[in-house]
Amino acid sequence: MANASTDIIIIGAGIAGLAAGCYAQMNGYQTCIFEMHTLPGGLCTAWQRQGFTFDGCIQYLFGSGQGQPFSRLWEELGVIPGQQFVHHDELMRISDPGGKTLIVYSNPDRLEQHLMELSPADHRLIKDFCAGIRTFTGFDLSLLQQQPKALRTPADWGQLGRKLLPFVCPMTRWGNLSAQEFADRFKDPFLRRAILQMFAWSSIPVMVGMSLLAYMQTHNAGFPLGGSSKFAHRIAQRYLELGGTIHYESQVERVLIETRRAIGIRLYNNEEYRANRVISACDGHSTLFGLLGRQYIPRQMQRYYDGRLPIHAQIQVSIGVNRDLSGDPHWVTYLLDQPVVIAAEPRFEIGVKHYCFDPSLAPVGKSVLIVMLTTTYDYWQRIYGRSLYDTEQLQESSILIDRLEQFYPGLQADMEFVDVATPLSYERYTGNWQGSSCGWLLTKQTLPLLIQGIPKTLPKLRNFYMVGQWVEPGGSVPVVAMSGRNIIQQICAEDRKTFRAVKD
Ligand SMILES: Cc1cc2nc3c(=O)[nH]c(=O)nc-3n(C[C@H](O)[C@H](O)[C@H](O)COP(=O)(O)OP(=O)(O)OC[C@H]3O[C@@H](n4cnc5c(N)ncnc54)[C@H](O)[C@@H]3O)c2cc1C
């Protein structure tokens, strides 16, 4: 089947694909999106089980504050003003078995005072860290994704330079220090352990964690009430209202190419669709090695996938409980004396979140508890190969729940539903390579790639583009949405059109 009137075909209805679709429609391009799943959102999702909604994505969305960095995106994509957000006063708590607790306040003054009380000996480090958070409250992270093609005149470059200049020193300092290196500098043994838990992973640059706290302080990192799936549905709705079309259950098998030019796509059911341009907004590995048949991979990109860049895979254990936890802190990481072995790795801490701050996610009087653990893809892949996968999922979750009894006595009796998502679940439902949750992991090594940018086009293939978390290291919902916006800006520049972005 051919469709002569389509300007752009987009592969994938995750946030990047939906955003690209919205901006393309705003600029007069006729588009359609092909999505292998039955719903939009990709990784930005949630699932319902026995009355509980288990959210699988957004904990913090940059751009939730009006007039703040990234908020314009959500206005243009039809999320704001309809969407309400919860802004927490604290990121999390970290407790040790001896009864010490670190409260990670989003207010840097409060955090500084609290840290000083916990460890006066670390006063210099604490002061520096909190000063860094205050500095980053004024930083517009979206500037790091600025498209060179959008900077047309020397005045544009000058303006960008002036905005970035005050942050060059803090970015260099805190971007080159990993969370582990930072934590190791504390003299206090409790803080040395606890500080590390504030960060998403040990190799993440401190700058990233600081930026999260800075945006929490300015109420620009909120949780969207209703959860991640509803959030994604709002953008899909905006896309449809702009005149776009989404084909669900339509997995793309191949990008059609003629004389080194992308001309359309073929689905697994052999249907073919044609368009002037193709944007891949799905997994990077399957795009390059599958949809394009390995032919157009630049050497540099090949190296990324040869295992040189790190990725992050995880297990999510979601529990529906017949208990109201709304009086408890929303996120506590428990440091353990004795490790618990889950998925063949000893765990010295367990982070538990409840979602009672959003009453729509559980029936009245009940709660959702979620535990996330880092894991390796290979472990689950091996088990899957030996048909032990289902048993293993059950076993690992019961080991975890046994340990949780220590912190929530009677939990097992109150449990109504347990759900386990492994890297294989993420891979199966979203196609992401090795179940990665954010494309390439953001570390000291990959941060420069975020700033320089991974190429979005391939040198030997015309009319083909890539957006989303595999070309924006570290991923995240606002960054991939910006990726979709930027590519349409680039396409407009190629067509000598003035880019338009309109609010809902
Ligand atoms: C547990 C978890 C927590 C997170 N927390 C946050 C957070 O707090 N804040 C934040 O900003 N970000 C967070 N993220 C990261 C964020 O969700 C992702 O970086 C982002 O959603 C990626 O969007 P994407 O559009 O690039 O890719 P994806 O979401 O992977 O979308 C790709 C889409 O393409 C489809 N697809 C794949 N292959 C094909 C094919 N061949 N044919 C057709 N369709 C195809 C997939 O089904 C999918 O819908 C989190 C992620 C996870 C997993």
The ligand as a Gaussian input file, in Angstrom:
#p B3LYP/6-31G(d) Opt

LIG

0 1
 C       11.599000       3.200000      35.271000
 C       11.884000       4.464000      34.512000
 C       11.884000       5.669000      35.191000
 C       12.103000       6.859000      34.492000
 N       11.999000       8.040000      35.171000
 C       12.040000       9.194000      34.487000
 C       11.764000      10.429000      35.151000
 O       11.487000      10.471000      36.358000
 N       11.813000      11.575000      34.429000
 C       12.104000      11.570000      33.102000
 O       12.094000      12.637000      32.492000
 N       12.400000      10.412000      32.448000
 C       12.366000       9.228000      33.098000
 N       12.630000       8.040000      32.454000
 C       13.216000       8.055000      31.094000
 C       12.193000       8.294000      29.991000
 O       11.057000       7.535000      30.225000
 C       12.745000       7.914000      28.621000
 O       14.044000       8.448000      28.434000
 C       11.848000       8.410000      27.489000
 O       10.501000       8.140000      27.754000
 C       12.270000       7.752000      26.174000
 O       11.399000       8.165000      25.148000
 P       11.652000       7.793000      23.612000
 O       10.494000       8.316000      22.852000
 O       13.012000       8.249000      23.198000
 O       11.709000       6.206000      23.540000
 P       10.634000       5.085000      23.895000
 O        9.834000       5.498000      25.047000
 O       11.387000       3.820000      23.976000
 O        9.671000       5.053000      22.639000
 C        9.931000       4.286000      21.494000
 C        8.621000       3.791000      20.914000
 O        8.890000       3.107000      19.694000
 C        8.106000       1.912000      19.631000
 N        8.813000       0.995000      18.730000
 C        9.992000       0.372000      18.945000
 N       10.353000      -0.336000      17.849000
 C        9.367000      -0.180000      16.937000
 C        9.152000      -0.655000      15.608000
 N       10.041000      -1.442000      14.990000
 N        8.019000      -0.296000      14.968000
 C        7.101000       0.507000      15.570000
 N        7.257000       0.984000      16.833000
 C        8.376000       0.663000      17.492000
 C        8.048000       1.457000      21.072000
 O        6.947000       0.593000      21.289000
 C        7.912000       2.782000      21.813000
 O        6.560000       3.166000      21.951000
 C       12.404000       6.830000      33.110000
 C       12.413000       5.608000      32.433000
 C       12.145000       4.436000      33.114000
 C       12.108000       3.136000      32.367000

